[in-house]
Amino acid sequence: DLSLLRFISAELTRGYFLEHNEAKYTEWRERVYTCMRIPKELEKLMFFGIFLCLDAFLYVFTLLPLRVFLAMFRFMTLPCYGLRDRRLLQPAQVCDILKGVILVICYFMMHYVDYSMMYHLIRGQSVIKLYIIYNMLEVADRLFSSFGQDILDALYWTATEPKERKRAHIGVIPHFFMAVLYVFLHAILIMVQATTLNVAFNSHNKSLLTIMMSNNFVEIKGSVFKKFEKNNLFQMSNSDIKERFTNYVLLLIVCLRNMEQFSWNPDHLWVLFPDVCMVVASEIAVDIVKHAFITKFNDITADVYSEYRASLAFDLVSSRQKNAYTDYSDSVSRRMGFIPLPLAVLLIRVVTSSIKVQGALAYVCVVLFYCGLISLKVLNSIVLLGKSCQYVQEAKMEEKLFNPVPTATPGKSSGKQQGVFKSNQGIPADENGSTSVTNQLVHQKENTPSFLLTSNSDQFLTTPDGEEKDISQDSSELKHRSSKKDLLEIDRFTICGNRID
């Protein structure tokens, strides 16, 4: 009965039934739908995160000088108030003065760095050497960002810690010099990055720019085929937000330098426009492809980006509380690894060298521009705060603003979280009886539980201490089991790029 004709006939007429494996095919179809939803959900997170970085960046140019002026005014008029208060200045005022002094000192130090000489030195190198230099600068920038905020936090705490404690460490002045040296070196590193990008823009055959943009796709190879959990993907998303915003500022610096060289001819701006679009488009395409395949290979749903956005919104709303322990710009720095001081120093240096202010009308334009920046900062902050309250309500996280997050392992993580999270037992009212901004949220019932949006990716979520939770296949047992750790229980002082698994 076995013959070649029967075999061919069976091959031509053989049938199969997809419904016999309905669960698997449904799961595979959902993966396709998830990949199609990733660009939209990712760009929502990126859009929100970039405006958070913009808010922290504008703070350096707008509100920080005013806060420094108010702190100095209080210090100079202190004899009029007497010494009734034990503190000469409030801790926030001390930190503001330190930031302002570091900014001014590093700005004057940047005058000793010749941008033109650096440009011609880099331009004289070969293409392959510049490609290697650019890769090294990206790695160095991440290392500087990871350690830089620790240096600044050490300076702030050393300058404001209670004086009753006997200090067993070096004093404020060594920490201050370390902070100045860090900001100066990081600003030079970003300047070299901007100069290398400027050389790529001005090269005749655009080969260097093409190589540098293709380097972004190498990032896909280094991350897509690795195992990622939800917490690690959160850190990567924050790093991508910071990287994209930094690239936007670098492109602004490149455009300013090029427009200065061509006497601010608007026609040259259209020459730069295609290259700028190429850089931005490559960044967006790489991020979409990278996140789409990471979520596919690790069975993470697209809803996780709503959780990430709600966690960033929670940071913003928490910083507006009466008992907040840090400024929001510092919170963004710790969460995303974005430190605005070096980038602000470089941008001020480039703007002051590219734009000459002469005459009374020019100074009036500068004052109007500064008022416009303040208006933009205030408007951006108000819109962000409103959106953040909305995201916190949608994620049902209001109670976590007023109650401490429970610790899963009291002996191991309670001390750590007490130093990291606010003790939000209640929102204290000020002297006039008005509560903080976050008290304007819609109040939920006291017994209503609040958790983050759950997704299928929760089964891959591990605690920051590396303790894996057993996953039972019985759905009834999962309902009665204690809730898994959410994104708010991640150490807020973990700079993105550090592994937390």
Long-range contacts (C-beta under 8 A, 24 or more apart in sequence): 31-296, 34-295, 34-296, 34-301, 34-302, 35-292, 35-293, 35-295, 35-296, 37-302, 38-288, 38-291, 38-292, 38-295, 38-302, 39-288, 39-292, 41-302, 41-303, 41-305, 41-306, 42-237, 42-287, 42-288, 42-291, 42-305, 43-284, 44-305, 44-306, 44-309, 45-237, 45-241, 45-305, 45-308, 45-309, 45-312, 46-240, 46-241, 46-244, 46-287, 48-309, 48-312, 48-313, 48-387, 49-237, 49-238, 49-241, 49-245, 49-309, 49-312, 49-336, 50-241, 50-244, 50-245, 50-248, 51-380, 51-383, 51-384, 52-241, 52-312, 52-316, 52-332, 52-336, 52-384, 53-241, 53-242, 53-245, 53-332, 53-336, 53-338, 53-340, 54-245, 54-380, 55-328, 55-329, 55-332, 55-377, 55-380, 55-381, 55-384, 56-328, 56-329, 56-332, 56-333, 56-338, 56-340, 57-245, 57-249, 57-340, 57-343, 57-344, 58-373, 58-376, 58-377, 58-380, 59-328, 59-329, 59-340, 59-377, 60-99, 60-103, 60-329, 60-340, 60-341, 60-344, 61-344, 61-348, 61-370, 61-373, 62-370, 62-373, 62-374, 62-377, 63-374, 63-377, 64-96, 64-99, 64-100, 64-103, 65-100, 67-92, 67-93, 67-96, 68-96, 68-97, 68-99, 68-100, 71-96, 71-97, 72-97, 91-156, 91-160, 92-327, 94-156, 94-159, 94-160, 95-156, 95-159, 95-160, 95-327, 98-155, 98-156, 98-159, 98-176, 98-179, 99-341, 102-176, 102-179, 102-180, 102-183, 102-341, 103-183, 103-341, 103-344, 103-345, 105-180, 106-180, 106-183, 106-184, 106-187, 106-341, 106-342, 106-345, 107-345, 107-348, 107-349, 109-180, 109-184, 110-184, 110-187, 110-188, 110-191, 110-345, 110-346, 110-349, 111-349, 113-188, 113-191, 115-191, 115-195, 115-257, 115-350, 115-353, 118-191, 118-192, 118-195, 119-195, 119-198, 119-199, 122-192, 122-195, 122-196, 122-199, 123-199, 123-202, 127-207, 127-208, 127-211, 130-196, 130-199, 130-200, 130-208, 131-208, 131-211, 131-212, 131-215, 133-192, 133-196, 134-193, 134-196, 134-197, 134-212, 134-215, 135-215, 137-189, 137-192, 137-193, 137-196, 138-193, 140-189, 141-186, 141-189, 141-190, 141-193, 141-246, 142-239, 142-337, 142-497, 144-182, 144-185, 144-186, 144-189, 144-342, 145-186, 145-242, 145-337, 145-338, 145-339, 145-495, 145-497, 146-337, 146-495, 146-497, 146-498, 147-182, 148-182, 148-183, 148-186, 148-339, 148-342, 149-330, 149-333, 149-334, 149-337, 149-339, 149-495, 151-175, 151-178, 151-179, 151-182, 152-179, 152-182, 152-330, 152-333, 152-339, 152-341, 153-330, 153-493, 154-178, 155-179, 183-341, 183-342, 183-345, 184-345, 186-339, 186-342, 187-342, 187-343, 187-345, 187-346, 187-349, 189-342, 190-246, 190-250, 190-342, 190-343, 190-346, 191-346, 191-349, 193-250, 194-250, 194-253, 194-254, 194-257, 194-346, 194-350, 197-250, 197-251, 197-254, 197-279, 198-253, 198-254, 198-257, 198-258, 201-254, 201-258, 201-272, 201-275, 202-258, 206-275, 209-275, 209-278, 209-279, 213-278, 213-279, 213-282, 216-282, 216-283, 216-286, 217-282, 217-286, 219-286, 219-290, 220-286, 220-289, 220-290, 220-293, 223-290, 223-294, 224-289, 224-290, 224-293, 224-294, 224-297, 225-297, 227-298, 228-294, 228-297, 228-298, 228-300, 229-298, 229-460, 229-461, 229-462, 229-501, 230-300, 230-304, 230-307, 230-457, 230-458, 230-460, 230-461, 230-487, 231-461, 231-462, 231-464, 231-487, 231-490, 231-500, 231-501, 232-499, 232-500, 232-501, 233-291, 233-294, 233-295, 233-298, 233-300, 233-304, 234-308, 234-311, 234-487, 234-490, 235-494, 235-496, 235-497, 235-498, 235-500, 236-294, 236-496, 237-291, 237-305, 237-308, 238-335, 238-336, 238-337, 238-496, 239-336, 239-337, 239-496, 239-497, 240-287, 241-336, 241-338, 242-336, 242-337, 242-338, 242-496, 243-283, 244-283, 244-287, 245-338, 246-338, 246-343, 247-279, 247-280, 247-283, 248-280, 249-343, 249-347, 251-276, 251-279, 251-280, 252-347, 253-346, 253-347, 253-350, 256-350, 256-351, 256-354, 257-350, 257-354, 259-354, 260-354, 260-355, 295-457, 298-457, 298-460, 299-456, 299-457, 299-460, 300-455, 300-456, 300-457, 300-460, 301-455, 301-456, 301-457, 303-453, 303-455, 304-455, 304-457, 306-391, 306-394, 306-395, 306-453, 307-395, 307-452, 307-453, 307-455, 307-486, 307-487, 308-487, 309-391, 310-391, 310-392, 310-394, 310-395, 310-397, 310-452, 310-453, 311-452, 311-487, 311-488, 312-388, 313-387, 313-388, 313-389, 313-390, 313-391, 313-392, 314-388, 314-392, 314-395, 314-397, 314-400, 314-401, 314-488, 315-492, 316-384, 316-385, 316-388, 317-385, 317-388, 317-389, 317-392, 317-401, 317-437, 317-438, 317-441, 318-401, 318-422, 318-438, 320-385, 320-436, 320-437, 320-438, 321-401, 321-422, 321-424, 321-427, 321-436, 321-437, 321-438, 322-427, 322-428, 322-429, 322-430, 322-435, 322-436, 323-422, 323-423, 323-424, 323-427, 323-428, 324-422, 325-422, 331-492, 334-492, 334-493, 334-494, 334-495, 335-492, 335-496, 336-496, 337-495, 337-496, 337-497, 385-437, 389-438, 389-440, 389-441, 392-441, 393-441, 393-442, 395-450, 395-452, 395-453, 396-444, 396-448, 396-450, 396-451, 397-450, 397-452, 397-488, 398-441, 398-442, 398-443, 398-444, 398-450, 399-444, 399-448, 399-449, 399-450, 400-424, 400-450, 400-488, 401-427, 401-438, 401-441, 402-426, 402-427, 405-488, 405-489, 408-463, 408-467, 408-482, 408-485, 409-465, 409-467, 412-465, 413-464, 413-465, 416-491, 417-489, 420-491, 420-492, 420-493, 421-492, 451-483, 451-486, 452-486, 452-487, 452-488, 458-484, 461-485, 462-501, 463-489, 464-489, 464-490, 464-491, 464-494, 464-500, 464-501, 466-501
